[in-house]
Amino acid sequence: MAELIASHNLCHAVLALAQTELCEQMAAGAAISEADLRDQRNPQLVRHLLRYLAIRGVLEPDDGSYALTDRGMRLLNETALANLGFYLEAYGHVAQAMPLLLTGEATYGKHVLRDGEALARHCDVLLRHYFTAPVLRALQGSDATFLLDLGCGGGELLIDMCRRRADFRGMGLDISPEAVALARERAAEAGLGDRLAFIVGDAFRPDTWPSDCRQADAISAIGVMHEHFRDGDEAVIHILNRYAALLRDHAKTLILGEPELLYSEGDADLFLVHAFTNQGLPRGPQAWLALLARTDLECRRMVGQPEVGPRFTFYELTAR
Ligand SMILES: C[S@@+](CC[C@H](N)C(=O)[O-])C[C@H]1O[C@@H](n2cnc3c(N)ncnc32)[C@H](O)[C@@H]1O
């Protein structure tokens, strides 16, 4: 139990440090001295946090100043923090509500919700590091210039595509208003507001999408489709067939990016957050290929990133 408590508190302490500007200075190799804490709003608390992190081997104390240890560097790198934020910030409320969800005193979606803004923010980092390259590879050879990104989160994929290609534009659709607000803000900051639009919408109800979506000549759905397994395989097949009809009429390619969930110790936390947020559970490539074979879609190519980052497979799909 002592180990569990220590891990729990360390996770919160690392995330707290990451949210101070001291973290950036330390990550750049600087040591933070007591004098540097003067500008902090609560220097005494920051000092205690640093002392705690030194005890836990995240910081190296040296005569009243602190620098990151190798362990600290690894814990505070961008992707490590995105993983931590995914569980603590995006799914933290859900974990805390587990007792109420178990007894039925609370229902996911009604009384408890994951944090859509935090989910979008942290997925954006993971997407940038691990997934933009395979999506680009999957789109290689296609002459698509207008991508509709379903479950777009914080808009990272579209923003990155537009940065790389001047002829590119896109529309992102997400069920979370917080994610869409973040995506709009980020697109405006990147000076891409005129080439990108983000809207709140349901990826699983194409009949409700604005007509602009139908102008897209490619569609992507990264890390979103498995959520629909909550309604069973037939529901996923039904919606994939709706997408197939769109591909026949307008768009040419659908890039489906899906994580895998292994029933193993390494994936236990991913399993837990999916189960308690009433999502369908992610599946591996064999199960996806079997399901795709029952749809009007044909898988032309599969692109993966074995051994790099979260296990995702990208399926390049066209209408049969
Ligand atoms: C795991 S995140 C992935 C975000 C982004 N595509 C990425 O890869 O970084 C899943 C996203 O799908 C969105 N989502 C879930 N169900 C949705 C639905 N029915 N319609 C649209 N978006 C949905 C969530 O709000 C969230 O932003």
PDBQT file of the ligand as one rigid body, heavy atoms in Angstrom, charges set to zero:
ROOT
HETATM    1  C1  LIG A 401      -8.811   9.346 -28.062  1.00  0.00    +0.000 C 
HETATM    2  S1  LIG A 401      -9.390  10.901 -28.637  1.00  0.00    +0.000 S 
HETATM    3  C2  LIG A 401      -8.524  11.034 -30.187  1.00  0.00    +0.000 C 
HETATM    4  C3  LIG A 401      -8.430  12.459 -30.680  1.00  0.00    +0.000 C 
HETATM    5  C4  LIG A 401      -7.642  12.631 -31.971  1.00  0.00    +0.000 C 
HETATM    6  N1  LIG A 401      -8.322  12.022 -33.104  1.00  0.00    +0.000 N 
HETATM    7  C5  LIG A 401      -6.260  12.049 -31.813  1.00  0.00    +0.000 C 
HETATM    8  O1  LIG A 401      -5.993  10.975 -32.385  1.00  0.00    +0.000 OA
HETATM    9  O2  LIG A 401      -5.452  12.651 -31.092  1.00  0.00    +0.000 OA
HETATM   10  C6  LIG A 401     -11.046  10.519 -29.179  1.00  0.00    +0.000 C 
HETATM   11  C7  LIG A 401     -11.804  11.753 -29.633  1.00  0.00    +0.000 C 
HETATM   12  O3  LIG A 401     -13.028  11.325 -30.212  1.00  0.00    +0.000 OA
HETATM   13  C8  LIG A 401     -14.051  12.201 -29.777  1.00  0.00    +0.000 C 
HETATM   14  N2  LIG A 401     -15.339  11.491 -29.884  1.00  0.00    +0.000 N 
HETATM   15  C9  LIG A 401     -15.810  10.468 -29.155  1.00  0.00    +0.000 A 
HETATM   16  N3  LIG A 401     -17.033  10.087 -29.584  1.00  0.00    +0.000 NA
HETATM   17  C10 LIG A 401     -17.340  10.905 -30.631  1.00  0.00    +0.000 A 
HETATM   18  C11 LIG A 401     -18.452  11.019 -31.500  1.00  0.00    +0.000 A 
HETATM   19  N4  LIG A 401     -19.507  10.227 -31.369  1.00  0.00    +0.000 N 
HETATM   20  N5  LIG A 401     -18.421  11.965 -32.461  1.00  0.00    +0.000 NA
HETATM   21  C12 LIG A 401     -17.352  12.797 -32.587  1.00  0.00    +0.000 A 
HETATM   22  N6  LIG A 401     -16.284  12.744 -31.788  1.00  0.00    +0.000 NA
HETATM   23  C13 LIG A 401     -16.260  11.804 -30.812  1.00  0.00    +0.000 A 
HETATM   24  C14 LIG A 401     -13.659  12.548 -28.355  1.00  0.00    +0.000 C 
HETATM   25  O4  LIG A 401     -14.305  13.719 -27.883  1.00  0.00    +0.000 OA
HETATM   26  C15 LIG A 401     -12.137  12.687 -28.486  1.00  0.00    +0.000 C 
HETATM   27  O5  LIG A 401     -11.764  14.005 -28.840  1.00  0.00    +0.000 OA
ENDROOT
TORSDOF 0
